[in-house]
Amino acid sequence: MLKDITLGQYFPGDTVVHRLDPRTKIVLVLVYIVAMFIAESFASYALMLVVLALAISLSRIRLATVLKGVKPLIFVIAITAFLNIFYTSGRVLVEFWIFKITEEGIFNAIFMSLRIIMLIMGTFMLTYTTSPIMLTVGIEQLLGPLKVIKVPVHELAMMMSMALRLIPTLIEETDKIMSAQKARGADFDTGNLIQKAKALLPILVPLFISAFRRADELAVAMESRCYHGGEGRTRLNVLTMSGRDYISFALAAAVLAGVITLAHFGL
Amino acid sequence: MSKTPILKIENLTHVYSKGTPFELSALNGINLEIGRGEVIGIIGHTGSGKSTLIQHLNALIKPTEGKIYLDGKDINESKQSVKEARSRVGLVFQYPEYQLFEETVYKDIAFGPKNMRLTPDEIDVRVRASAQFVGIDEELLERSPFDLSGGQKRRIAIAGVIAMLPEVLVLDEPMAGLDPAGRREIMENLMGYHRETGNAMLIVTHSMEEAARYAQRMIVLEHGRVAMDGTPDQVFSREKELKEMGLAVPEMTELAEKLRGCGLPLEGTIYTVEQMRDALLRLGGGRQDA
């Protein structure tokens, strides 16, 4: 049950998309998001759709998996579509009671929902194809220049990677503690809201204690291996940009330019 | 002791994440009967399905196939039967001290009985009795469990399950991570509980010595199947097979095998120091007679 969470899950692979430098992928996703917001015509959406399809097919991640990431947000998408259908003024198609459905409304609803879905799918492509460690390394390097204005970039990245690292451990721990308390007759499913909240106490207390214990152990383990922050620290695997990174930058620039041009001519 | 088994496991099969690429079959058609008042050691390699099996016994995991009967009744039949199974089959997980959560030792031990909706008087009796069973002094009952030592925490957690007075007490590696003295003490406490209440006990363990010393019956699991089931004598006489499964046989069995290899004709199955002594004496006696 708890193990089935897919948010931010990484699917190991050895495709062009997986091998791209994490910095490249982060930048590409940012460009993709910007382009998604600029796009507002059939032609530009079609272009973005091609980009997304290309990324998914190159990464060899099953479409069903990518679509699964959209599932938790279906409600949000539905509300967006609903509001757009009824609250856009324009040429009225159907009218009943206080509701009016306009042609523009339908187009808006389709475009807006499509935009949200494509945004989610696109950003998920980043976490699906990049391991959390590579992702933090990428973020750390991209934010590197901020060190000049005394932003603790390394510390932030380290905290992030440790948090990511602990998520599966804590989920497993929660599962175990839940089973143990169930074995003692704990009941998490019945009762009113207050009773249910109270029933969580036997899980939360041991979970917090073990999280603190783990954090403490980790800190000791790091210190005993002479960790003392990012100062003068080098990496085992230094990120290097290669041909495929430059090619993807060129493609991204072309797509962005294409979308801007299409928007400019109002196509 | 009544003739009908307290627990009957019929053709139990469990497959994790069925229908996904992560499909993993943990148990394959297990058939077992656990008699009332039996003390059983469950032994198996990591991943042999021990933990999966014991979590089925109180309906924490539902079987993919097969049935588990408690006193002749299918435990997964209804919500009520699941609840009943949880209180009649007590399960102590590995490192149970990590599940303590209450402010005082007393309250933590009382958690199980309270969930069984017993009267406060009955709860009080049970908390004190189970604290005594595991060797926790009365004066510790009002302390915070988090101030106590690891060994004491372990006992308190075990007491928390014993307080439900389960007819079958299942313990997953109850001695893991304790020093030899602590291991022995906990085992003696548990055996005391068993003698006094006559309730059945299933102990999952890696230690052959301990299983041999305390259990009347041993069940060896391999790849989700029951590979052996019998008295320690019967199981340890199949030393070669145990070794092939990657299980360590007791030191005395190992020694006996080596001595036999050197030409000493030791008789019988040997897994305790006493048996070794007797076998050696018999041998020596034989020579004197000759």
HADDOCK unambig.tbl for C-alpha pairs under 7 A between the chains (distance, minus, plus):
assign (segid A and resid 177 and name CA) (segid B and resid 99 and name CA) 5.97 0.50 0.50
assign (segid A and resid 179 and name CA) (segid B and resid 60 and name CA) 6.71 0.50 0.50
assign (segid A and resid 180 and name CA) (segid B and resid 93 and name CA) 6.44 0.50 0.50
assign (segid A and resid 180 and name CA) (segid B and resid 99 and name CA) 6.96 0.50 0.50
assign (segid A and resid 183 and name CA) (segid B and resid 86 and name CA) 5.66 0.50 0.50
assign (segid A and resid 183 and name CA) (segid B and resid 90 and name CA) 6.72 0.50 0.50
assign (segid A and resid 183 and name CA) (segid B and resid 91 and name CA) 5.95 0.50 0.50
assign (segid A and resid 184 and name CA) (segid B and resid 86 and name CA) 6.98 0.50 0.50
assign (segid A and resid 184 and name CA) (segid B and resid 112 and name CA) 4.72 0.50 0.50
assign (segid A and resid 184 and name CA) (segid B and resid 161 and name CA) 6.42 0.50 0.50
assign (segid A and resid 185 and name CA) (segid B and resid 86 and name CA) 6.09 0.50 0.50
assign (segid A and resid 185 and name CA) (segid B and resid 87 and name CA) 6.58 0.50 0.50
assign (segid A and resid 185 and name CA) (segid B and resid 112 and name CA) 5.87 0.50 0.50
assign (segid A and resid 185 and name CA) (segid B and resid 115 and name CA) 5.44 0.50 0.50
assign (segid A and resid 185 and name CA) (segid B and resid 116 and name CA) 6.82 0.50 0.50
assign (segid A and resid 186 and name CA) (segid B and resid 115 and name CA) 6.26 0.50 0.50
assign (segid A and resid 202 and name CA) (segid B and resid 101 and name CA) 5.69 0.50 0.50
assign (segid A and resid 205 and name CA) (segid B and resid 101 and name CA) 5.48 0.50 0.50
assign (segid A and resid 206 and name CA) (segid B and resid 98 and name CA) 6.14 0.50 0.50
assign (segid A and resid 206 and name CA) (segid B and resid 99 and name CA) 5.50 0.50 0.50
assign (segid A and resid 206 and name CA) (segid B and resid 100 and name CA) 6.33 0.50 0.50
assign (segid A and resid 206 and name CA) (segid B and resid 101 and name CA) 5.70 0.50 0.50
